[in-house]
Amino acid sequence: MTDFAKKEEKAINKISDVLCNLDETLAKINDEMEKGHEKSVKCWFEEKKAIHEIKKILHEIDKYDNYNEKELDNLVDEWD
C-alpha cells in the first residue's frame, strides 16, 4: 500500500470516528432534552462541529480546498 493510500485510509477512519461520535452525541442530546427547540439547536451545533472536523481531515489529505480553520471559532463567537 502506498503512502498516499495509507493516508487516505487513515483519513477515512478519522471521518468514520467523527460521524460515530456525532451519532452518539446526538443520541445523548435526544435523551437529555425534552424541549424540541433546545434540542434542535444543540443538534445543529454538533452537526456543524462534525462537518468542520470532516473538512479539516479532507483538507489535510488535499481533497478539500475550502477549509477555513476559524470557521468553528466564528460559530462559537456568534453564539456568545
C-alpha positions as CSV (number, residue, x, y, z in Angstrom):
1,M,0.0,0.0,0.0
2,T,1.4,3.4,-1.0
3,D,1.9,6.2,1.5
4,F,-1.0,8.1,-0.2
5,A,-3.3,5.1,0.1
6,K,-2.4,4.8,3.8
7,K,-3.1,8.5,4.3
8,E,-6.4,8.2,2.6
9,E,-7.4,5.1,4.6
10,K,-6.4,6.9,7.8
11,A,-8.5,9.9,6.8
12,I,-11.5,7.7,6.1
13,N,-11.1,6.1,9.5
14,K,-11.0,9.6,11.1
15,I,-14.1,10.6,9.3
16,S,-15.9,7.5,10.4
17,D,-14.9,8.2,14.0
18,V,-16.2,11.8,13.7
19,L,-19.5,10.5,12.4
20,C,-19.8,7.8,15.1
21,N,-19.1,10.4,17.7
22,L,-21.8,12.7,16.2
23,D,-24.3,9.9,16.3
24,E,-23.5,9.2,20.0
25,T,-23.7,12.9,20.9
26,L,-27.0,13.4,19.1
27,A,-28.4,10.4,20.8
28,K,-27.4,11.8,24.2
29,I,-28.9,15.1,23.4
30,N,-32.2,13.4,22.4
31,D,-32.2,11.5,25.6
32,E,-31.5,14.6,27.8
33,M,-33.6,17.3,26.2
34,E,-37.3,17.4,26.3
35,K,-37.9,20.8,24.6
36,G,-37.8,20.5,20.8
37,H,-36.2,23.9,20.2
38,E,-33.3,23.5,22.5
39,K,-32.7,20.0,21.2
40,S,-32.6,21.2,17.6
41,V,-30.2,24.0,18.3
42,K,-27.8,21.7,20.1
43,C,-28.1,19.1,17.4
44,W,-27.4,21.8,14.7
45,F,-24.3,22.9,16.5
46,E,-22.9,19.4,17.0
47,E,-23.5,18.7,13.3
48,K,-21.6,21.9,12.4
49,K,-18.7,20.8,14.5
50,A,-18.6,17.3,12.9
51,I,-18.8,18.9,9.4
52,H,-15.9,21.2,10.4
53,E,-13.8,18.2,11.5
54,I,-14.5,16.3,8.3
55,K,-13.5,19.3,6.2
56,K,-10.3,19.6,8.2
57,I,-9.5,15.9,7.7
58,L,-10.1,16.1,3.9
59,H,-8.0,19.3,3.7
60,E,-5.1,17.5,5.4
61,I,-5.0,15.0,2.5
62,D,-5.5,17.7,-0.1
63,K,-9.1,16.6,-1.0
64,Y,-10.8,19.8,0.1
65,D,-9.6,23.3,-0.6
66,N,-12.3,25.4,1.1
67,Y,-11.3,24.6,4.7
68,N,-11.4,27.6,7.0
69,E,-9.6,26.9,10.3
70,K,-11.5,29.7,12.1
71,E,-15.0,28.7,10.8
72,L,-15.9,26.9,14.0
73,D,-14.5,29.7,16.2
74,N,-16.7,32.1,14.3
75,L,-19.7,30.0,15.0
76,V,-18.9,29.9,18.7
77,D,-18.3,33.7,18.8
78,E,-21.8,34.2,17.2
79,W,-23.4,32.2,20.0
80,D,-21.8,34.3,22.7
